[in-house]
Amino acid sequence: MYRYKFTDTEINKLLKENLVIIYDTREQKNDHILKVFDEKGIKYKRQKVDEGDYTGIITARPEMGISRDLYFNVAVERKNSIDELIGSIKDADRFEDEFNRALAKGIKIYLVVEEKDGLQNMRAGKYRSEYKPKALWGKFNSLEDKYLKGSTFVNKDDSAAIIYSKLYYSIRNLLKNGEIDLEEEENQ
């Protein structure tokens, strides 16, 4: 296996010029996120994402030894509210199946919930579901411990920045640590 470690200058160039955020074809009502990406000049495209709703790639850069797009084992799962999160938790089989697939593939998943007071609302039972707060709190913490790299509850206006930051810095760290198998990418 051939691993390559990029210099800081190369990493900065790749992130600035070749980072593209991929959002899943099933992702709905994300115009507020795409609007911010457009305003900030962040490149993105719609494509099927198997685990999570967003991921990032570095597009091919042959002069730097990257003959094809590089995909990374990092994703962001976005929920538009605590109610959507609870709906997913209640449909535990589907939700956990997705997380189990990610875990088996070594994919780091971050959860972003677009409800700033989501944790407090979850603990206080301020949601539409009849799920008991204590049971919900336990299930959420169990899922987070087992599958997630972290959870962030944000205002809807901040979700694009958080999604981008989670992906940018995860990919940056993978590039810095040389955790890219260029040979494997070329053989796929």
TIBA-453897 format. One record per atom (N, C-alpha, C): x, y, z; atom name; residue number from 1; residue in one letter; chain. Coordinates in steps of 0.05 Angstrom, whole numbers. Each point is the difference from the previous one (the first is absolute). Layout:
BEGIN
> X|Y|Z|CA|NUM|a|A
...
END
This chain:
BEGIN
> 17|-24|0|N|1|m|A
> -17|24|0|CA|1|m|A
> 18|25|0|C|1|m|A
> -7|19|-17|N|2|y|A
> 15|24|-2|CA|2|y|A
> -15|23|13|C|2|y|A
> 11|12|20|N|3|r|A
> -12|23|13|CA|3|r|A
> 16|25|-6|C|3|r|A
> -14|22|-4|N|4|y|A
> 14|25|-7|CA|4|y|A
> -8|22|20|C|4|y|A
> 20|13|9|N|5|k|A
> -4|23|19|CA|5|k|A
> 5|26|-15|C|5|k|A
> -20|17|-2|N|6|f|A
> 3|25|-14|CA|6|f|A
> 13|21|18|C|6|f|A
> 13|20|-12|N|7|t|A
> 11|22|16|CA|7|t|A
> -24|19|7|C|7|t|A
> 6|17|19|N|8|d|A
> -21|20|9|CA|8|d|A
> -8|17|-24|C|8|d|A
> 19|8|-16|N|9|t|A
> -7|17|-24|CA|9|t|A
> -18|-16|-19|C|9|t|A
> 6|-25|-5|N|10|e|A
> -17|-16|-18|CA|10|e|A
> -28|-4|12|C|10|e|A
> -1|-5|26|N|11|i|A
> -26|-4|13|CA|11|i|A
> -17|25|-2|C|11|i|A
> 12|23|5|N|12|n|A
> -15|25|-2|CA|12|n|A
> -10|5|-29|C|12|n|A
> 17|-7|-19|N|13|k|A
> -8|3|-28|CA|13|k|A
> -23|-19|-8|C|13|k|A
> 3|-25|9|N|14|l|A
> -22|-20|-5|CA|14|l|A
> -26|9|12|C|14|l|A
> 1|8|25|N|15|l|A
> -25|8|14|CA|15|l|A
> -12|25|-13|C|15|l|A
> 16|18|-8|N|16|k|A
> -10|25|-13|CA|16|k|A
> -10|-4|-28|C|16|k|A
> 14|-16|-15|N|17|e|A
> -7|-3|-29|CA|17|e|A
> -15|-25|-7|C|17|e|A
> 2|-21|16|N|18|n|A
> -11|-26|-8|CA|18|n|A
> -20|-13|18|C|18|n|A
> -6|13|23|N|19|l|A
> -20|-11|18|CA|19|l|A
> -28|5|-11|C|19|l|A
> -15|-21|-2|N|20|v|A
> -28|2|-9|CA|20|v|A
> -17|-15|21|C|20|v|A
> -21|14|9|N|21|i|A
> -19|-12|19|CA|21|i|A
> -21|-15|-17|C|21|i|A
> -4|-25|8|N|22|i|A
> -21|-16|-14|CA|22|i|A
> -24|-2|19|C|22|i|A
> -24|5|-11|N|23|y|A
> -24|-3|16|CA|23|y|A
> -17|-21|-13|C|23|y|A
> -13|-16|16|N|24|d|A
> -15|-24|-9|CA|24|d|A
> -24|8|-17|C|24|d|A
> -6|-16|-19|N|25|t|A
> -23|4|-18|CA|25|t|A
> -26|0|15|C|25|t|A
> -1|-13|23|N|26|r|A
> -25|-1|16|CA|26|r|A
> -3|23|19|C|26|r|A
> 21|17|2|N|27|e|A
> 0|23|18|CA|27|e|A
> -21|20|-9|C|27|e|A
> -18|6|18|N|28|q|A
> -23|18|-6|CA|28|q|A
> 3|26|15|C|28|q|A
> -12|21|-11|N|29|k|A
> -1|26|13|CA|29|k|A
> 27|9|11|C|29|k|A
> 19|1|-18|N|30|n|A
> 27|10|8|CA|30|n|A
> 8|25|-15|C|30|n|A
> -20|14|-11|N|31|d|A
> 7|24|-15|CA|31|d|A
> 15|21|17|C|31|d|A
> -7|1|26|N|32|h|A
> 14|18|18|CA|32|h|A
> 30|-6|2|C|32|h|A
> 7|-26|-2|N|33|i|A
> 28|-8|1|CA|33|i|A
> 14|6|-26|C|33|i|A
> -13|-7|-22|N|34|l|A
> 12|5|-27|CA|34|l|A
> 3|30|-5|C|34|l|A
> -18|16|10|N|35|k|A
> 2|29|-3|CA|35|k|A
> 25|10|14|C|35|k|A
> 6|-9|24|N|36|v|A
> 24|8|14|CA|36|v|A
> 25|-10|-15|C|36|v|A
> -1|-25|-10|N|37|f|A
> 23|-10|-16|CA|37|f|A
> 5|18|-24|C|37|f|A
> -22|8|-13|N|38|d|A
> 3|18|-24|CA|38|d|A
> 12|26|9|C|38|d|A
> -10|12|21|N|39|e|A
> 10|26|10|CA|39|e|A
> 30|-1|7|C|39|e|A
> 9|-23|11|N|40|k|A
> 27|-3|9|CA|40|k|A
> 19|-12|-21|C|40|k|A
> -11|-6|-24|N|41|g|A
> 16|-12|-21|CA|41|g|A
> 8|-29|6|C|41|g|A
> -15|-14|15|N|42|i|A
> 5|-28|7|CA|42|i|A
> -11|-17|-22|C|42|i|A
> 17|-17|-12|N|43|k|A
> -9|-17|-22|CA|43|k|A
> -16|-24|12|C|43|k|A
> -21|-8|-14|N|44|y|A
> -17|-22|9|CA|44|y|A
> -13|-13|-24|C|44|y|A
> -9|-25|4|N|45|k|A
> -16|-13|-20|CA|45|k|A
> -18|-21|13|C|45|k|A
> -21|-6|-14|N|46|r|A
> -20|-19|9|CA|46|r|A
> 8|-28|-11|C|46|r|A
> 2|-19|18|N|47|q|A
> 8|-27|-7|CA|47|q|A
> -9|-19|22|C|47|q|A
> -5|-25|-7|N|48|k|A
> -8|-19|20|CA|48|k|A
> 22|-3|21|C|48|k|A
> -8|2|26|N|49|v|A
> 18|-5|22|CA|49|v|A
> -12|-23|16|C|49|v|A
> 15|-21|4|N|50|d|A
> -11|-24|13|CA|50|d|A
> -4|3|30|C|50|d|A
> 19|14|13|N|51|e|A
> -2|4|29|CA|51|e|A
> 2|30|5|C|51|e|A
> -20|10|14|N|52|g|A
> -2|29|6|CA|52|g|A
> -13|15|-23|C|52|g|A
> 0|26|4|N|53|d|A
> -13|18|-20|CA|53|d|A
> 21|16|-16|C|53|d|A
> 23|5|12|N|54|y|A
> 21|16|-12|CA|54|y|A
> 27|-14|4|C|54|y|A
> 17|3|-20|N|55|t|A
> 28|-9|2|CA|55|t|A
> 16|19|-17|C|55|t|A
> 26|-6|-2|N|56|g|A
> 17|18|-16|CA|56|g|A
> 20|-17|-16|C|56|g|A
> 8|11|-22|N|57|i|A
> 20|-13|-17|CA|57|i|A
> 21|21|-7|C|57|i|A
> 23|-10|-8|N|58|i|A
> 21|17|-13|CA|58|i|A
> 0|-10|-29|C|58|i|A
> -5|18|-18|N|59|t|A
> -1|-7|-28|CA|59|t|A
> 28|-6|-10|C|59|t|A
> 1|-15|-22|N|60|a|A
> 25|-9|-12|CA|60|a|A
> 19|24|-4|C|60|a|A
> 25|-6|5|N|61|r|A
> 22|20|-3|CA|61|r|A
> 24|-16|-9|C|61|r|A
> 1|-8|-26|N|62|p|A
> 22|-17|-10|CA|62|p|A
> 28|10|5|C|62|p|A
> 4|27|-1|N|63|e|A
> 27|10|4|CA|63|e|A
> 9|-3|29|C|63|e|A
> -19|-7|18|N|64|m|A
> 7|-5|28|CA|64|m|A
> -2|-29|7|C|64|m|A
> -2|-17|-21|N|65|g|A
> -2|-29|4|CA|65|g|A
> -28|-10|6|C|65|g|A
> -20|16|-3|N|66|i|A
> -28|-8|5|CA|66|i|A
> -14|-3|-27|C|66|i|A
> 0|-25|-10|N|67|s|A
> -11|-5|-27|CA|67|s|A
> -30|-1|-1|C|67|s|A
> -13|-2|23|N|68|r|A
> -29|-1|0|CA|68|r|A
> -10|12|26|C|68|r|A
> -26|6|2|N|69|d|A
> -11|12|24|CA|69|d|A
> 6|-17|24|C|69|d|A
> 7|13|22|N|70|l|A
> 5|-14|25|CA|70|l|A
> -25|2|18|C|70|l|A
> -10|-22|9|N|71|y|A
> -22|-1|19|CA|71|y|A
> 11|-6|28|C|71|y|A
> -14|11|20|N|72|f|A
> 10|-2|27|CA|72|f|A
> -22|-13|18|C|72|f|A
> 9|-14|21|N|73|n|A
> -18|-13|18|CA|73|n|A
> -10|19|22|C|73|n|A
> -15|20|-9|N|74|v|A
> -12|19|18|CA|74|v|A
> -27|9|-12|C|74|v|A
> -20|4|17|N|75|a|A
> -26|9|-10|CA|75|a|A
> -14|15|22|C|75|a|A
> -19|16|-8|N|76|v|A
> -18|15|18|CA|76|v|A
> -28|-9|-5|C|76|v|A
> -13|-7|21|N|77|e|A
> -29|-7|0|CA|77|e|A
> -14|25|10|C|77|e|A
> -18|12|-16|N|78|r|A
> -15|24|8|CA|78|r|A
> -29|-6|6|C|78|r|A
> -10|10|21|N|79|k|A
> -28|-1|7|CA|79|k|A
> -10|29|3|C|79|k|A
> -23|5|-11|N|80|n|A
> -10|28|-1|CA|80|n|A
> -14|8|26|C|80|n|A
> -2|-18|19|N|81|s|A
> -13|7|26|CA|81|s|A
> 3|-24|19|C|81|s|A
> -5|5|25|N|82|i|A
> 0|-22|19|CA|82|i|A
> -22|-20|-6|C|82|i|A
> -22|10|-12|N|83|d|A
> -22|-19|-7|CA|83|d|A
> 9|-19|-22|C|83|d|A
> 15|10|-20|N|84|e|A
> 10|-18|-21|CA|84|e|A
> 20|-20|12|C|84|e|A
> 17|9|19|N|85|l|A
> 19|-18|13|CA|85|l|A
> -16|-22|15|C|85|l|A
> -20|8|15|N|86|i|A
> -16|-19|15|CA|86|i|A
> -13|-21|-19|C|86|i|A
> -10|10|-23|N|87|g|A
> -12|-18|-19|CA|87|g|A
> 21|-21|-9|C|87|g|A
> 24|8|-5|N|88|s|A
> 21|-19|-7|CA|88|s|A
> 7|-19|22|C|88|s|A
> 1|10|24|N|89|i|A
> 6|-17|23|CA|89|i|A
> -22|-20|4|C|89|i|A
> -25|8|-4|N|90|k|A
> -23|-19|3|CA|90|k|A
> 2|-22|-22|C|90|k|A
> 10|8|-24|N|91|d|A
> 3|-20|-21|CA|91|d|A
> 29|-11|2|C|91|d|A
> 5|-11|24|N|92|a|A
> 27|-7|7|CA|92|a|A
> 13|-20|-19|C|92|a|A
> -15|-19|-11|N|93|d|A
> 13|-19|-18|CA|93|d|A
> 13|13|-23|C|93|d|A
> -14|18|-14|N|94|r|A
> 11|13|-23|CA|94|r|A
> 23|19|8|C|94|r|A
> -4|15|21|N|95|f|A
> 20|19|9|CA|95|f|A
> 25|-15|9|C|95|f|A
> -2|-20|16|N|96|e|A
> 23|-15|9|CA|96|e|A
> 13|-16|-22|C|96|e|A
> -16|-10|-20|N|97|d|A
> 12|-13|-23|CA|97|d|A
> 19|18|-15|C|97|d|A
> -8|25|-4|N|98|e|A
> 17|20|-13|CA|98|e|A
> 25|4|16|C|98|e|A
> -3|4|26|N|99|f|A
> 24|4|17|CA|99|f|A
> 18|-24|1|C|99|f|A
> -12|-24|1|N|100|n|A
> 16|-24|0|CA|100|n|A
> 16|-3|-26|C|100|n|A
> -12|6|-23|N|101|r|A
> 15|0|-25|CA|101|r|A
> 23|19|1|C|101|r|A
> -5|24|10|N|102|a|A
> 22|20|2|CA|102|a|A
> 22|-10|19|C|102|a|A
> -7|-11|22|N|103|l|A
> 19|-10|19|CA|103|l|A
> 17|-23|-12|C|103|l|A
> -13|-18|-15|N|104|a|A
> 14|-22|-13|CA|104|a|A
> 20|10|-21|C|104|a|A
> -7|22|-12|N|105|k|A
> 18|12|-21|CA|105|k|A
> 20|19|12|C|105|k|A
> -1|5|26|N|106|g|A
> 19|18|12|CA|106|g|A
> -6|30|-5|C|106|g|A
> -26|5|-5|N|107|i|A
> -8|28|-6|CA|107|i|A
> -7|14|26|C|107|i|A
> 12|24|4|N|108|k|A
> -7|17|23|CA|108|k|A
> -25|15|-7|C|108|k|A
> -20|-1|17|N|109|i|A
> -25|14|-4|CA|109|i|A
> -3|21|21|C|109|i|A
> -7|24|-9|N|110|y|A
> -7|23|17|CA|110|y|A
> -30|5|-4|C|110|y|A
> -13|6|22|N|111|l|A
> -29|7|-1|CA|111|l|A
> -3|30|4|C|111|l|A
> -15|12|-18|N|112|v|A
> -7|28|2|CA|112|v|A
> -30|2|1|C|112|v|A
> -11|11|22|N|113|v|A
> -29|4|3|CA|113|v|A
> -6|30|0|C|113|v|A
> -17|8|-18|N|114|e|A
> -7|28|-3|CA|114|e|A
> -21|9|20|C|114|e|A
> 8|-1|25|N|115|e|A
> -17|10|22|CA|115|e|A
> 19|6|23|C|115|e|A
> 6|26|3|N|116|k|A
> 20|8|19|CA|116|k|A
> -5|-11|28|C|116|k|A
> -25|0|9|N|117|d|A
> -7|-9|27|CA|117|d|A
> -9|-29|0|C|117|d|A
> 8|-15|-20|N|118|g|A
> -8|-28|-3|CA|118|g|A
> 5|-18|24|C|118|g|A
> 24|2|11|N|119|l|A
> 6|-16|23|CA|119|l|A
> -18|6|24|C|119|l|A
> -4|26|5|N|120|q|A
> -17|8|22|CA|120|q|A
> -29|-9|-5|C|120|q|A
> -9|3|-25|N|121|n|A
> -27|-8|-7|CA|121|n|A
> -4|-30|2|C|121|n|A
> 21|-15|-7|N|122|m|A
> -1|-29|3|CA|122|m|A
> -3|-8|29|C|122|m|A
> 16|12|17|N|123|r|A
> -1|-7|29|CA|123|r|A
> -26|9|13|C|123|r|A
> -12|22|-10|N|124|a|A
> -24|11|12|CA|124|a|A
> -26|-11|-12|C|124|a|A
> 3|-16|-21|N|125|g|A
> -24|-11|-13|CA|125|g|A
> -14|20|-18|C|125|g|A
> 14|20|-10|N|126|k|A
> -12|20|-17|CA|126|k|A
> 3|-8|-29|C|126|k|A
> -16|-19|-8|N|127|y|A
> -1|-10|-28|CA|127|y|A
> -27|-13|-4|C|127|y|A
> -6|-6|-25|N|128|r|A
> -26|-11|-7|CA|128|r|A
> -4|-29|7|C|128|r|A
> 21|-16|0|N|129|s|A
> -2|-28|5|CA|129|s|A
> -9|-7|28|C|129|s|A
> -12|-23|3|N|130|e|A
> -8|-9|27|CA|130|e|A
> 23|-16|14|C|130|e|A
> 23|-1|-13|N|131|y|A
> 24|-12|11|CA|131|y|A
> 5|13|27|C|131|y|A
> 4|-16|21|N|132|k|A
> 6|11|27|CA|132|k|A
> 28|12|0|C|132|k|A
> 3|24|12|N|133|p|A
> 26|13|0|CA|133|p|A
> 23|-16|10|C|133|p|A
> -4|-15|22|N|134|k|A
> 22|-16|11|CA|134|k|A
> 8|-22|-19|C|134|k|A
> -19|-13|-12|N|135|a|A
> 6|-22|-19|CA|135|a|A
> 14|12|-25|C|135|a|A
> -10|23|-10|N|136|l|A
> 11|13|-23|CA|136|l|A
> 29|8|6|C|136|l|A
> 4|12|23|N|137|w|A
> 27|9|8|CA|137|w|A
> 19|-23|1|C|137|w|A
> -9|-22|11|N|138|g|A
> 17|-24|1|CA|138|g|A
> 7|-11|-27|C|138|g|A
> -20|-2|-17|N|139|k|A
> 4|-11|-27|CA|139|k|A
> 18|18|-16|C|139|k|A
> -4|26|2|N|140|f|A
> 17|19|-15|CA|140|f|A
> 29|-2|9|C|140|f|A
> 5|-1|26|N|141|n|A
> 27|-2|10|CA|141|n|A
> 13|-26|-7|C|141|n|A
> -16|-21|0|N|142|s|A
> 11|-26|-8|CA|142|s|A
> 8|0|-29|C|142|s|A
> -17|11|-18|N|143|l|A
> 6|1|-28|CA|143|l|A
> 25|18|-5|C|143|l|A
> 1|22|14|N|144|e|A
> 23|18|-3|CA|144|e|A
> 26|-14|8|C|144|e|A
> -1|-14|23|N|145|d|A
> 24|-13|9|CA|145|d|A
> 9|-22|-19|C|145|d|A
> -19|-15|-11|N|146|k|A
> 6|-23|-16|CA|146|k|A
> 8|8|-29|C|146|k|A
> -12|21|-11|N|147|y|A
> 4|4|-29|CA|147|y|A
> 11|28|-7|C|147|y|A
> -3|20|16|N|148|l|A
> 5|27|-9|CA|148|l|A
> 27|11|10|C|148|l|A
> 13|16|-17|N|149|k|A
> 24|14|8|CA|149|k|A
> -7|24|17|C|149|k|A
> -25|11|-4|N|150|g|A
> -9|22|16|CA|150|g|A
> -27|10|-10|C|150|g|A
> -14|14|17|N|151|s|A
> -26|11|-7|CA|151|s|A
> 1|30|5|C|151|s|A
> -12|16|-18|N|152|t|A
> -1|29|3|CA|152|t|A
> -29|9|-5|C|152|t|A
> -10|16|18|N|153|f|A
> -27|11|-2|CA|153|f|A
> 4|30|-6|C|153|f|A
> -10|9|-23|N|154|v|A
> 5|27|-10|CA|154|v|A
> -25|13|-10|C|154|v|A
> 2|27|-2|N|155|n|A
> -21|15|-15|CA|155|n|A
> 2|-8|-29|C|155|n|A
> -23|-1|-13|N|156|k|A
> -1|-7|-29|CA|156|k|A
> 20|17|-16|C|156|k|A
> 3|25|7|N|157|d|A
> 18|18|-15|CA|157|d|A
> 29|-8|3|C|157|d|A
> 7|-15|20|N|158|d|A
> 28|-8|4|CA|158|d|A
> 6|-28|-10|C|158|d|A
> -19|-14|-10|N|159|s|A
> 5|-28|-7|CA|159|s|A
> 19|-3|-23|C|159|s|A
> -1|17|-20|N|160|a|A
> 18|-2|-23|CA|160|a|A
> 29|3|9|C|160|a|A
> 5|19|18|N|161|a|A
> 27|5|10|CA|161|a|A
> 10|-24|16|C|161|a|A
> -18|-12|16|N|162|i|A
> 8|-23|16|CA|162|i|A
> 5|-24|-17|C|162|i|A
> -17|-5|-19|N|163|i|A
> 4|-23|-19|CA|163|i|A
> 26|3|-14|C|163|i|A
> 5|23|-11|N|164|y|A
> 25|5|-15|CA|164|y|A
> 24|-3|18|C|164|y|A
> -1|11|24|N|165|s|A
> 23|-2|18|CA|165|s|A
> 6|-28|8|C|165|s|A
> -21|-16|7|N|166|k|A
> 5|-28|7|CA|166|k|A
> 14|-15|-22|C|166|k|A
> -9|4|-25|N|167|l|A
> 12|-14|-23|CA|167|l|A
> 28|11|-6|C|167|l|A
> 2|26|-1|N|168|y|A
> 26|13|-6|CA|168|y|A
> 22|-9|19|C|168|y|A
> -5|2|25|N|169|y|A
> 21|-7|20|CA|169|y|A
> 5|-30|2|C|169|y|A
> -20|-16|-4|N|170|s|A
> 5|-29|-1|CA|170|s|A
> 17|-8|-23|C|170|s|A
> -7|11|-24|N|171|i|A
> 16|-6|-24|CA|171|i|A
> 28|11|3|C|171|i|A
> 2|24|11|N|172|r|A
> 27|13|4|CA|172|r|A
> 17|-18|18|C|172|r|A
> -12|-10|22|N|173|n|A
> 16|-18|18|CA|173|n|A
> 8|-26|-14|C|173|n|A
> -18|-11|-16|N|174|l|A
> 7|-25|-14|CA|174|l|A
> 23|5|-19|C|174|l|A
> -1|23|-14|N|175|l|A
> 22|7|-18|CA|175|l|A
> 26|5|15|C|175|l|A
> -2|14|22|N|176|k|A
> 24|6|17|CA|176|k|A
> 13|-26|11|C|176|k|A
> -17|-19|7|N|177|n|A
> 10|-25|12|CA|177|n|A
> 8|-21|-21|C|177|n|A
> -3|7|-25|N|178|g|A
> 7|-19|-22|CA|178|g|A
> -19|-23|-1|C|178|g|A
> -24|3|9|N|179|e|A
> -19|-22|1|CA|179|e|A
> -16|-2|-26|C|179|e|A
> 15|-1|-22|N|180|i|A
> -12|-2|-26|CA|180|i|A
> 15|-22|-15|C|180|i|A
> -14|-18|-12|N|181|d|A
> 13|-21|-15|CA|181|d|A
> -4|6|-29|C|181|d|A
> 19|14|-12|N|182|l|A
> -2|8|-28|CA|182|l|A
> -1|-24|-19|C|182|l|A
> 16|-20|7|N|183|e|A
> 0|-24|-16|CA|183|e|A
> -27|-14|-1|C|183|e|A
> -13|-2|23|N|184|e|A
> -26|-12|2|CA|184|e|A
> -20|16|-16|C|184|e|A
> 1|26|1|N|185|e|A
> -19|17|-15|CA|185|e|A
> 4|-4|-30|C|185|e|A
> 25|-3|-8|N|186|e|A
> 5|-3|-29|CA|186|e|A
> -9|-27|-10|C|186|e|A
> -1|-20|17|N|187|n|A
> -9|-27|-8|CA|187|n|A
> -30|-4|1|C|187|n|A
> -15|19|10|N|188|q|A
> -29|-4|2|CA|188|q|A
> -14|4|-26|C|188|q|A
END
